[in-house]
Amino acid sequence: MTYPLPHLHFFSTKTINVTPKISCDKRGHNTLYWKDHQRSYFLLDLSDQRTYTNHPMYHIYTNNASMKNTHKLHKSTCITPNTKYIIGKYLEHFFTNQTYIPRSMSSRYFDCLRNLLCEKLNAIRKRLESLNPGNRLSTTYLRFSYKKHTTYLGFYLPCRHEINNNKTCILPVAAVRSQS
């Protein structure tokens, strides 16, 4: 008996460099903004941004100058891939483009990081939907260290703060609060 081949759908991930000049306190949850050659962030934007193609594109924002604007096409059997699969492809994109973690170590950390990122996304969504009057924060990233390198893996949420001349801030949000 032969089974029909599943119809393949495509989505892509693209890296976008964001290197703004920041003059804020870099302690606490703002350590995300600390920039030197051994610290960087890679934040996944889960909002579907379709460009000239009809397949979804997810952007990965980074302040790492060594990672150029890389674009990667992924296959899926679903029209809209589930979040865990997208996060897995985001981590695959990160591990294949970075240079300081060996392949043997990246495969060791992959499942743990994917599960932690799924939990972090659920915590962010619950915090944003919450109406509790408390003054609590949830960070939008995880801190991942390998030897002397520190990487912040997480989710890109736009700042939405207007600067001047109706320009919006391009910085990623480091932490979210409830709606109250």
Rosetta constraint file for C-alpha pairs under 8 A:
AtomPair CA 6 CA 77 HARMONIC 6.27 0.50
AtomPair CA 7 CA 77 HARMONIC 6.06 0.50
AtomPair CA 8 CA 75 HARMONIC 6.31 0.50
AtomPair CA 8 CA 76 HARMONIC 5.67 0.50
AtomPair CA 8 CA 77 HARMONIC 4.84 0.50
AtomPair CA 8 CA 78 HARMONIC 7.33 0.50
AtomPair CA 9 CA 55 HARMONIC 7.65 0.50
AtomPair CA 9 CA 75 HARMONIC 5.81 0.50
AtomPair CA 9 CA 76 HARMONIC 5.11 0.50
AtomPair CA 9 CA 77 HARMONIC 5.73 0.50
AtomPair CA 9 CA 78 HARMONIC 6.28 0.50
AtomPair CA 9 CA 79 HARMONIC 5.75 0.50
AtomPair CA 10 CA 55 HARMONIC 5.82 0.50
AtomPair CA 10 CA 56 HARMONIC 7.44 0.50
AtomPair CA 10 CA 73 HARMONIC 6.81 0.50
AtomPair CA 10 CA 74 HARMONIC 5.63 0.50
AtomPair CA 10 CA 75 HARMONIC 4.69 0.50
AtomPair CA 10 CA 76 HARMONIC 5.91 0.50
AtomPair CA 10 CA 79 HARMONIC 7.91 0.50
AtomPair CA 11 CA 55 HARMONIC 5.27 0.50
AtomPair CA 11 CA 56 HARMONIC 4.86 0.50
AtomPair CA 11 CA 57 HARMONIC 5.72 0.50
AtomPair CA 11 CA 58 HARMONIC 7.81 0.50
AtomPair CA 11 CA 73 HARMONIC 6.00 0.50
AtomPair CA 11 CA 74 HARMONIC 5.37 0.50
AtomPair CA 11 CA 75 HARMONIC 6.57 0.50
AtomPair CA 11 CA 76 HARMONIC 7.60 0.50
AtomPair CA 12 CA 55 HARMONIC 7.57 0.50
AtomPair CA 12 CA 56 HARMONIC 6.46 0.50
AtomPair CA 12 CA 57 HARMONIC 4.75 0.50
AtomPair CA 12 CA 58 HARMONIC 6.22 0.50
AtomPair CA 12 CA 71 HARMONIC 7.04 0.50
AtomPair CA 12 CA 72 HARMONIC 5.48 0.50
AtomPair CA 12 CA 73 HARMONIC 4.32 0.50
AtomPair CA 12 CA 74 HARMONIC 5.55 0.50
AtomPair CA 13 CA 57 HARMONIC 5.68 0.50
AtomPair CA 13 CA 58 HARMONIC 4.83 0.50
AtomPair CA 13 CA 59 HARMONIC 5.63 0.50
AtomPair CA 13 CA 60 HARMONIC 6.86 0.50
AtomPair CA 13 CA 71 HARMONIC 5.81 0.50
AtomPair CA 13 CA 72 HARMONIC 5.35 0.50
AtomPair CA 13 CA 73 HARMONIC 6.64 0.50
AtomPair CA 13 CA 74 HARMONIC 7.85 0.50
AtomPair CA 13 CA 90 HARMONIC 7.14 0.50
AtomPair CA 13 CA 93 HARMONIC 7.63 0.50
AtomPair CA 14 CA 57 HARMONIC 7.23 0.50
AtomPair CA 14 CA 58 HARMONIC 6.45 0.50
AtomPair CA 14 CA 59 HARMONIC 4.92 0.50
AtomPair CA 14 CA 60 HARMONIC 5.90 0.50
AtomPair CA 14 CA 69 HARMONIC 6.71 0.50
AtomPair CA 14 CA 70 HARMONIC 5.59 0.50
AtomPair CA 14 CA 71 HARMONIC 4.28 0.50
AtomPair CA 14 CA 72 HARMONIC 6.35 0.50
AtomPair CA 15 CA 59 HARMONIC 5.86 0.50
AtomPair CA 15 CA 60 HARMONIC 4.63 0.50
AtomPair CA 15 CA 61 HARMONIC 5.92 0.50
AtomPair CA 15 CA 62 HARMONIC 7.05 0.50
AtomPair CA 15 CA 67 HARMONIC 7.78 0.50
AtomPair CA 15 CA 68 HARMONIC 7.14 0.50
AtomPair CA 15 CA 69 HARMONIC 4.84 0.50
AtomPair CA 15 CA 70 HARMONIC 5.20 0.50
AtomPair CA 15 CA 71 HARMONIC 6.47 0.50
AtomPair CA 16 CA 59 HARMONIC 6.74 0.50
AtomPair CA 16 CA 60 HARMONIC 6.00 0.50
AtomPair CA 16 CA 61 HARMONIC 4.93 0.50
AtomPair CA 16 CA 62 HARMONIC 6.23 0.50
AtomPair CA 16 CA 68 HARMONIC 7.68 0.50
AtomPair CA 16 CA 69 HARMONIC 5.48 0.50
AtomPair CA 16 CA 70 HARMONIC 7.87 0.50
AtomPair CA 17 CA 61 HARMONIC 5.92 0.50
AtomPair CA 17 CA 62 HARMONIC 5.02 0.50
AtomPair CA 17 CA 63 HARMONIC 5.55 0.50
AtomPair CA 17 CA 64 HARMONIC 6.93 0.50
AtomPair CA 17 CA 65 HARMONIC 6.97 0.50
AtomPair CA 17 CA 67 HARMONIC 7.80 0.50
AtomPair CA 17 CA 68 HARMONIC 7.19 0.50
AtomPair CA 17 CA 69 HARMONIC 6.82 0.50
AtomPair CA 18 CA 61 HARMONIC 6.42 0.50
AtomPair CA 18 CA 62 HARMONIC 5.76 0.50
AtomPair CA 18 CA 63 HARMONIC 5.13 0.50
AtomPair CA 18 CA 170 HARMONIC 7.89 0.50
AtomPair CA 18 CA 171 HARMONIC 7.89 0.50
AtomPair CA 19 CA 62 HARMONIC 7.85 0.50
AtomPair CA 19 CA 63 HARMONIC 5.16 0.50
AtomPair CA 20 CA 171 HARMONIC 7.40 0.50
AtomPair CA 22 CA 33 HARMONIC 7.39 0.50
AtomPair CA 25 CA 30 HARMONIC 6.81 0.50
AtomPair CA 26 CA 30 HARMONIC 4.71 0.50
AtomPair CA 26 CA 31 HARMONIC 4.79 0.50
AtomPair CA 26 CA 32 HARMONIC 7.51 0.50
AtomPair CA 26 CA 33 HARMONIC 6.37 0.50
AtomPair CA 26 CA 34 HARMONIC 6.05 0.50
AtomPair CA 27 CA 31 HARMONIC 5.29 0.50
AtomPair CA 29 CA 139 HARMONIC 6.52 0.50
AtomPair CA 29 CA 174 HARMONIC 6.05 0.50
AtomPair CA 29 CA 175 HARMONIC 6.62 0.50
AtomPair CA 30 CA 34 HARMONIC 7.57 0.50
AtomPair CA 30 CA 174 HARMONIC 6.09 0.50
AtomPair CA 32 CA 40 HARMONIC 7.81 0.50
AtomPair CA 32 CA 41 HARMONIC 6.89 0.50
AtomPair CA 32 CA 152 HARMONIC 6.72 0.50
AtomPair CA 32 CA 174 HARMONIC 6.55 0.50
AtomPair CA 34 CA 39 HARMONIC 7.12 0.50
AtomPair CA 34 CA 40 HARMONIC 7.89 0.50
AtomPair CA 35 CA 39 HARMONIC 5.84 0.50
AtomPair CA 35 CA 40 HARMONIC 6.48 0.50
AtomPair CA 35 CA 63 HARMONIC 7.71 0.50
AtomPair CA 36 CA 40 HARMONIC 7.50 0.50
AtomPair CA 38 CA 148 HARMONIC 6.72 0.50
AtomPair CA 38 CA 149 HARMONIC 4.67 0.50
AtomPair CA 38 CA 150 HARMONIC 6.12 0.50
AtomPair CA 39 CA 149 HARMONIC 6.00 0.50
AtomPair CA 39 CA 150 HARMONIC 4.81 0.50
AtomPair CA 39 CA 151 HARMONIC 5.71 0.50
AtomPair CA 39 CA 152 HARMONIC 7.91 0.50
AtomPair CA 40 CA 62 HARMONIC 6.98 0.50
AtomPair CA 40 CA 63 HARMONIC 5.80 0.50
AtomPair CA 40 CA 64 HARMONIC 5.52 0.50
AtomPair CA 40 CA 150 HARMONIC 6.69 0.50
AtomPair CA 40 CA 151 HARMONIC 5.09 0.50
AtomPair CA 40 CA 152 HARMONIC 6.33 0.50
AtomPair CA 41 CA 61 HARMONIC 7.63 0.50
AtomPair CA 41 CA 62 HARMONIC 5.28 0.50
AtomPair CA 41 CA 63 HARMONIC 6.03 0.50
AtomPair CA 41 CA 64 HARMONIC 7.07 0.50
AtomPair CA 41 CA 151 HARMONIC 5.44 0.50
AtomPair CA 41 CA 152 HARMONIC 4.44 0.50
AtomPair CA 41 CA 153 HARMONIC 6.03 0.50
AtomPair CA 42 CA 60 HARMONIC 6.18 0.50
AtomPair CA 42 CA 61 HARMONIC 5.61 0.50
AtomPair CA 42 CA 62 HARMONIC 4.65 0.50
AtomPair CA 42 CA 63 HARMONIC 7.49 0.50
AtomPair CA 42 CA 94 HARMONIC 7.55 0.50
AtomPair CA 42 CA 151 HARMONIC 7.36 0.50
AtomPair CA 42 CA 152 HARMONIC 6.21 0.50
AtomPair CA 42 CA 153 HARMONIC 5.21 0.50
AtomPair CA 42 CA 154 HARMONIC 6.74 0.50
AtomPair CA 43 CA 60 HARMONIC 5.35 0.50
AtomPair CA 43 CA 61 HARMONIC 5.08 0.50
AtomPair CA 43 CA 62 HARMONIC 6.46 0.50
AtomPair CA 43 CA 141 HARMONIC 7.65 0.50
AtomPair CA 43 CA 152 HARMONIC 7.68 0.50
AtomPair CA 43 CA 153 HARMONIC 5.77 0.50
AtomPair CA 43 CA 154 HARMONIC 4.82 0.50
AtomPair CA 43 CA 155 HARMONIC 4.61 0.50
AtomPair CA 43 CA 156 HARMONIC 4.95 0.50
AtomPair CA 44 CA 58 HARMONIC 7.12 0.50
AtomPair CA 44 CA 59 HARMONIC 6.07 0.50
AtomPair CA 44 CA 60 HARMONIC 4.54 0.50
AtomPair CA 44 CA 61 HARMONIC 6.48 0.50
AtomPair CA 44 CA 90 HARMONIC 7.08 0.50
AtomPair CA 44 CA 154 HARMONIC 6.24 0.50
AtomPair CA 44 CA 155 HARMONIC 4.60 0.50
AtomPair CA 44 CA 156 HARMONIC 5.32 0.50
AtomPair CA 45 CA 58 HARMONIC 5.91 0.50
AtomPair CA 45 CA 59 HARMONIC 5.31 0.50
AtomPair CA 45 CA 60 HARMONIC 6.10 0.50
AtomPair CA 45 CA 61 HARMONIC 7.51 0.50
AtomPair CA 45 CA 155 HARMONIC 5.87 0.50
AtomPair CA 45 CA 156 HARMONIC 4.78 0.50
AtomPair CA 45 CA 157 HARMONIC 6.93 0.50
AtomPair CA 46 CA 58 HARMONIC 5.98 0.50
AtomPair CA 46 CA 59 HARMONIC 7.58 0.50
AtomPair CA 46 CA 155 HARMONIC 7.49 0.50
AtomPair CA 46 CA 156 HARMONIC 7.69 0.50
AtomPair CA 47 CA 58 HARMONIC 6.82 0.50
AtomPair CA 48 CA 56 HARMONIC 5.57 0.50
AtomPair CA 48 CA 57 HARMONIC 5.97 0.50
AtomPair CA 48 CA 58 HARMONIC 6.06 0.50
AtomPair CA 49 CA 56 HARMONIC 6.04 0.50
AtomPair CA 49 CA 57 HARMONIC 5.23 0.50
AtomPair CA 49 CA 58 HARMONIC 6.37 0.50
AtomPair CA 49 CA 59 HARMONIC 7.97 0.50
AtomPair CA 50 CA 54 HARMONIC 6.29 0.50
AtomPair CA 50 CA 55 HARMONIC 6.31 0.50
AtomPair CA 50 CA 56 HARMONIC 5.08 0.50
AtomPair CA 50 CA 57 HARMONIC 5.66 0.50
AtomPair CA 51 CA 56 HARMONIC 7.90 0.50
AtomPair CA 51 CA 57 HARMONIC 7.36 0.50
AtomPair CA 60 CA 90 HARMONIC 7.77 0.50
AtomPair CA 60 CA 156 HARMONIC 7.83 0.50
AtomPair CA 61 CA 156 HARMONIC 7.06 0.50
AtomPair CA 62 CA 67 HARMONIC 7.99 0.50
AtomPair CA 67 CA 97 HARMONIC 6.78 0.50
AtomPair CA 67 CA 98 HARMONIC 7.17 0.50
AtomPair CA 72 CA 93 HARMONIC 7.51 0.50
AtomPair CA 74 CA 89 HARMONIC 7.65 0.50
AtomPair CA 76 CA 81 HARMONIC 6.58 0.50
AtomPair CA 77 CA 81 HARMONIC 7.83 0.50
AtomPair CA 81 CA 85 HARMONIC 6.42 0.50
AtomPair CA 81 CA 86 HARMONIC 6.66 0.50
AtomPair CA 82 CA 86 HARMONIC 6.46 0.50
AtomPair CA 83 CA 87 HARMONIC 6.11 0.50
AtomPair CA 83 CA 118 HARMONIC 7.83 0.50
AtomPair CA 84 CA 88 HARMONIC 6.12 0.50
AtomPair CA 84 CA 114 HARMONIC 7.31 0.50
AtomPair CA 84 CA 118 HARMONIC 6.59 0.50
AtomPair CA 85 CA 89 HARMONIC 6.28 0.50
AtomPair CA 86 CA 90 HARMONIC 6.13 0.50
AtomPair CA 87 CA 91 HARMONIC 6.24 0.50
AtomPair CA 87 CA 114 HARMONIC 6.40 0.50
AtomPair CA 87 CA 117 HARMONIC 7.45 0.50
AtomPair CA 87 CA 118 HARMONIC 7.57 0.50
AtomPair CA 88 CA 92 HARMONIC 6.17 0.50
AtomPair CA 88 CA 110 HARMONIC 7.93 0.50
AtomPair CA 88 CA 114 HARMONIC 6.06 0.50
AtomPair CA 89 CA 93 HARMONIC 6.02 0.50
AtomPair CA 90 CA 94 HARMONIC 6.24 0.50
AtomPair CA 91 CA 95 HARMONIC 6.05 0.50
AtomPair CA 91 CA 110 HARMONIC 7.18 0.50
AtomPair CA 91 CA 114 HARMONIC 7.37 0.50
AtomPair CA 92 CA 96 HARMONIC 6.04 0.50
AtomPair CA 93 CA 97 HARMONIC 6.26 0.50
AtomPair CA 94 CA 98 HARMONIC 6.13 0.50
AtomPair CA 95 CA 101 HARMONIC 7.54 0.50
AtomPair CA 95 CA 103 HARMONIC 7.70 0.50
AtomPair CA 95 CA 106 HARMONIC 6.45 0.50
AtomPair CA 100 CA 149 HARMONIC 7.69 0.50
AtomPair CA 101 CA 105 HARMONIC 6.49 0.50
AtomPair CA 101 CA 106 HARMONIC 6.39 0.50
AtomPair CA 101 CA 146 HARMONIC 7.01 0.50
AtomPair CA 102 CA 106 HARMONIC 6.31 0.50
AtomPair CA 103 CA 107 HARMONIC 6.32 0.50
AtomPair CA 104 CA 108 HARMONIC 6.58 0.50
AtomPair CA 105 CA 109 HARMONIC 6.47 0.50
AtomPair CA 106 CA 110 HARMONIC 5.97 0.50
AtomPair CA 107 CA 111 HARMONIC 7.84 0.50
AtomPair CA 109 CA 113 HARMONIC 6.05 0.50
AtomPair CA 110 CA 114 HARMONIC 6.12 0.50
AtomPair CA 111 CA 115 HARMONIC 6.19 0.50
AtomPair CA 112 CA 116 HARMONIC 6.18 0.50
AtomPair CA 113 CA 117 HARMONIC 6.00 0.50
AtomPair CA 114 CA 118 HARMONIC 6.21 0.50
AtomPair CA 115 CA 119 HARMONIC 6.29 0.50
AtomPair CA 116 CA 120 HARMONIC 6.07 0.50
AtomPair CA 117 CA 121 HARMONIC 6.09 0.50
AtomPair CA 117 CA 142 HARMONIC 7.47 0.50
AtomPair CA 117 CA 153 HARMONIC 7.94 0.50
AtomPair CA 117 CA 154 HARMONIC 6.64 0.50
AtomPair CA 118 CA 122 HARMONIC 6.34 0.50
AtomPair CA 119 CA 123 HARMONIC 6.21 0.50
AtomPair CA 120 CA 124 HARMONIC 6.19 0.50
AtomPair CA 120 CA 140 HARMONIC 7.16 0.50
AtomPair CA 120 CA 141 HARMONIC 7.41 0.50
AtomPair CA 120 CA 142 HARMONIC 7.90 0.50
AtomPair CA 120 CA 154 HARMONIC 7.80 0.50
AtomPair CA 121 CA 125 HARMONIC 6.19 0.50
AtomPair CA 121 CA 140 HARMONIC 7.76 0.50
AtomPair CA 121 CA 155 HARMONIC 7.51 0.50
AtomPair CA 122 CA 126 HARMONIC 6.12 0.50
AtomPair CA 123 CA 127 HARMONIC 6.05 0.50
AtomPair CA 123 CA 138 HARMONIC 7.20 0.50
AtomPair CA 124 CA 128 HARMONIC 6.17 0.50
AtomPair CA 124 CA 138 HARMONIC 6.38 0.50
AtomPair CA 124 CA 139 HARMONIC 7.64 0.50
AtomPair CA 124 CA 140 HARMONIC 6.75 0.50
AtomPair CA 124 CA 176 HARMONIC 7.09 0.50
AtomPair CA 125 CA 129 HARMONIC 6.20 0.50
AtomPair CA 126 CA 130 HARMONIC 5.90 0.50
AtomPair CA 127 CA 137 HARMONIC 7.96 0.50
AtomPair CA 127 CA 138 HARMONIC 6.96 0.50
AtomPair CA 127 CA 176 HARMONIC 7.07 0.50
AtomPair CA 127 CA 177 HARMONIC 6.23 0.50
AtomPair CA 127 CA 178 HARMONIC 5.11 0.50
AtomPair CA 128 CA 176 HARMONIC 6.98 0.50
AtomPair CA 128 CA 177 HARMONIC 6.50 0.50
AtomPair CA 128 CA 178 HARMONIC 5.09 0.50
AtomPair CA 128 CA 179 HARMONIC 6.21 0.50
AtomPair CA 129 CA 178 HARMONIC 6.71 0.50
AtomPair CA 129 CA 179 HARMONIC 6.83 0.50
AtomPair CA 130 CA 178 HARMONIC 5.17 0.50
AtomPair CA 130 CA 179 HARMONIC 6.19 0.50
AtomPair CA 130 CA 180 HARMONIC 7.81 0.50
AtomPair CA 131 CA 178 HARMONIC 5.99 0.50
AtomPair CA 131 CA 179 HARMONIC 5.44 0.50
AtomPair CA 131 CA 180 HARMONIC 5.32 0.50
AtomPair CA 132 CA 178 HARMONIC 6.60 0.50
AtomPair CA 132 CA 179 HARMONIC 7.63 0.50
AtomPair CA 132 CA 180 HARMONIC 6.27 0.50
AtomPair CA 133 CA 178 HARMONIC 7.64 0.50
AtomPair CA 133 CA 180 HARMONIC 5.33 0.50
AtomPair CA 134 CA 178 HARMONIC 7.77 0.50
AtomPair CA 134 CA 180 HARMONIC 7.84 0.50
AtomPair CA 135 CA 177 HARMONIC 7.12 0.50
AtomPair CA 135 CA 178 HARMONIC 7.74 0.50
AtomPair CA 136 CA 177 HARMONIC 6.12 0.50
AtomPair CA 136 CA 178 HARMONIC 7.38 0.50
AtomPair CA 137 CA 175 HARMONIC 6.02 0.50
AtomPair CA 137 CA 176 HARMONIC 5.58 0.50
AtomPair CA 137 CA 177 HARMONIC 5.02 0.50
AtomPair CA 137 CA 178 HARMONIC 7.76 0.50
AtomPair CA 138 CA 175 HARMONIC 5.29 0.50
AtomPair CA 138 CA 176 HARMONIC 5.36 0.50
AtomPair CA 138 CA 177 HARMONIC 6.64 0.50
AtomPair CA 139 CA 174 HARMONIC 5.74 0.50
AtomPair CA 139 CA 175 HARMONIC 4.00 0.50
AtomPair CA 139 CA 176 HARMONIC 6.35 0.50
AtomPair CA 140 CA 154 HARMONIC 5.68 0.50
AtomPair CA 140 CA 155 HARMONIC 5.67 0.50
AtomPair CA 140 CA 156 HARMONIC 7.44 0.50
AtomPair CA 140 CA 157 HARMONIC 7.94 0.50
AtomPair CA 140 CA 173 HARMONIC 7.19 0.50
AtomPair CA 140 CA 174 HARMONIC 5.65 0.50
AtomPair CA 140 CA 175 HARMONIC 5.44 0.50
AtomPair CA 140 CA 176 HARMONIC 7.17 0.50
AtomPair CA 141 CA 152 HARMONIC 5.93 0.50
AtomPair CA 141 CA 153 HARMONIC 5.35 0.50
AtomPair CA 141 CA 154 HARMONIC 3.85 0.50
AtomPair CA 141 CA 155 HARMONIC 6.27 0.50
AtomPair CA 141 CA 174 HARMONIC 7.30 0.50
AtomPair CA 142 CA 152 HARMONIC 5.48 0.50
AtomPair CA 142 CA 153 HARMONIC 5.24 0.50
AtomPair CA 142 CA 154 HARMONIC 5.89 0.50
AtomPair CA 143 CA 150 HARMONIC 6.93 0.50
AtomPair CA 143 CA 151 HARMONIC 6.03 0.50
AtomPair CA 143 CA 152 HARMONIC 4.68 0.50
AtomPair CA 143 CA 153 HARMONIC 6.54 0.50
AtomPair CA 144 CA 150 HARMONIC 5.78 0.50
AtomPair CA 144 CA 151 HARMONIC 5.13 0.50
AtomPair CA 144 CA 152 HARMONIC 5.97 0.50
AtomPair CA 144 CA 153 HARMONIC 7.04 0.50
AtomPair CA 145 CA 149 HARMONIC 5.66 0.50
AtomPair CA 145 CA 150 HARMONIC 4.33 0.50
AtomPair CA 145 CA 151 HARMONIC 6.08 0.50
AtomPair CA 146 CA 150 HARMONIC 6.49 0.50
AtomPair CA 156 CA 172 HARMONIC 5.61 0.50
AtomPair CA 156 CA 173 HARMONIC 6.98 0.50
AtomPair CA 157 CA 172 HARMONIC 5.59 0.50
AtomPair CA 157 CA 173 HARMONIC 5.51 0.50
AtomPair CA 158 CA 169 HARMONIC 7.61 0.50
AtomPair CA 158 CA 170 HARMONIC 6.52 0.50
AtomPair CA 158 CA 171 HARMONIC 6.58 0.50
AtomPair CA 158 CA 172 HARMONIC 5.26 0.50
AtomPair CA 158 CA 173 HARMONIC 6.09 0.50
AtomPair CA 159 CA 168 HARMONIC 7.64 0.50
AtomPair CA 159 CA 169 HARMONIC 5.76 0.50
AtomPair CA 159 CA 170 HARMONIC 6.48 0.50
AtomPair CA 159 CA 171 HARMONIC 5.90 0.50
AtomPair CA 159 CA 172 HARMONIC 5.85 0.50
AtomPair CA 159 CA 173 HARMONIC 5.44 0.50
AtomPair CA 160 CA 168 HARMONIC 5.76 0.50
AtomPair CA 160 CA 169 HARMONIC 6.04 0.50
AtomPair CA 160 CA 170 HARMONIC 7.92 0.50
AtomPair CA 161 CA 168 HARMONIC 5.59 0.50
AtomPair CA 161 CA 169 HARMONIC 5.43 0.50
AtomPair CA 162 CA 166 HARMONIC 6.03 0.50
AtomPair CA 162 CA 167 HARMONIC 5.66 0.50
AtomPair CA 162 CA 168 HARMONIC 4.45 0.50
AtomPair CA 162 CA 169 HARMONIC 6.08 0.50
AtomPair CA 163 CA 167 HARMONIC 5.63 0.50
AtomPair CA 163 CA 168 HARMONIC 5.84 0.50
AtomPair CA 163 CA 169 HARMONIC 6.29 0.50
AtomPair CA 164 CA 168 HARMONIC 7.92 0.50
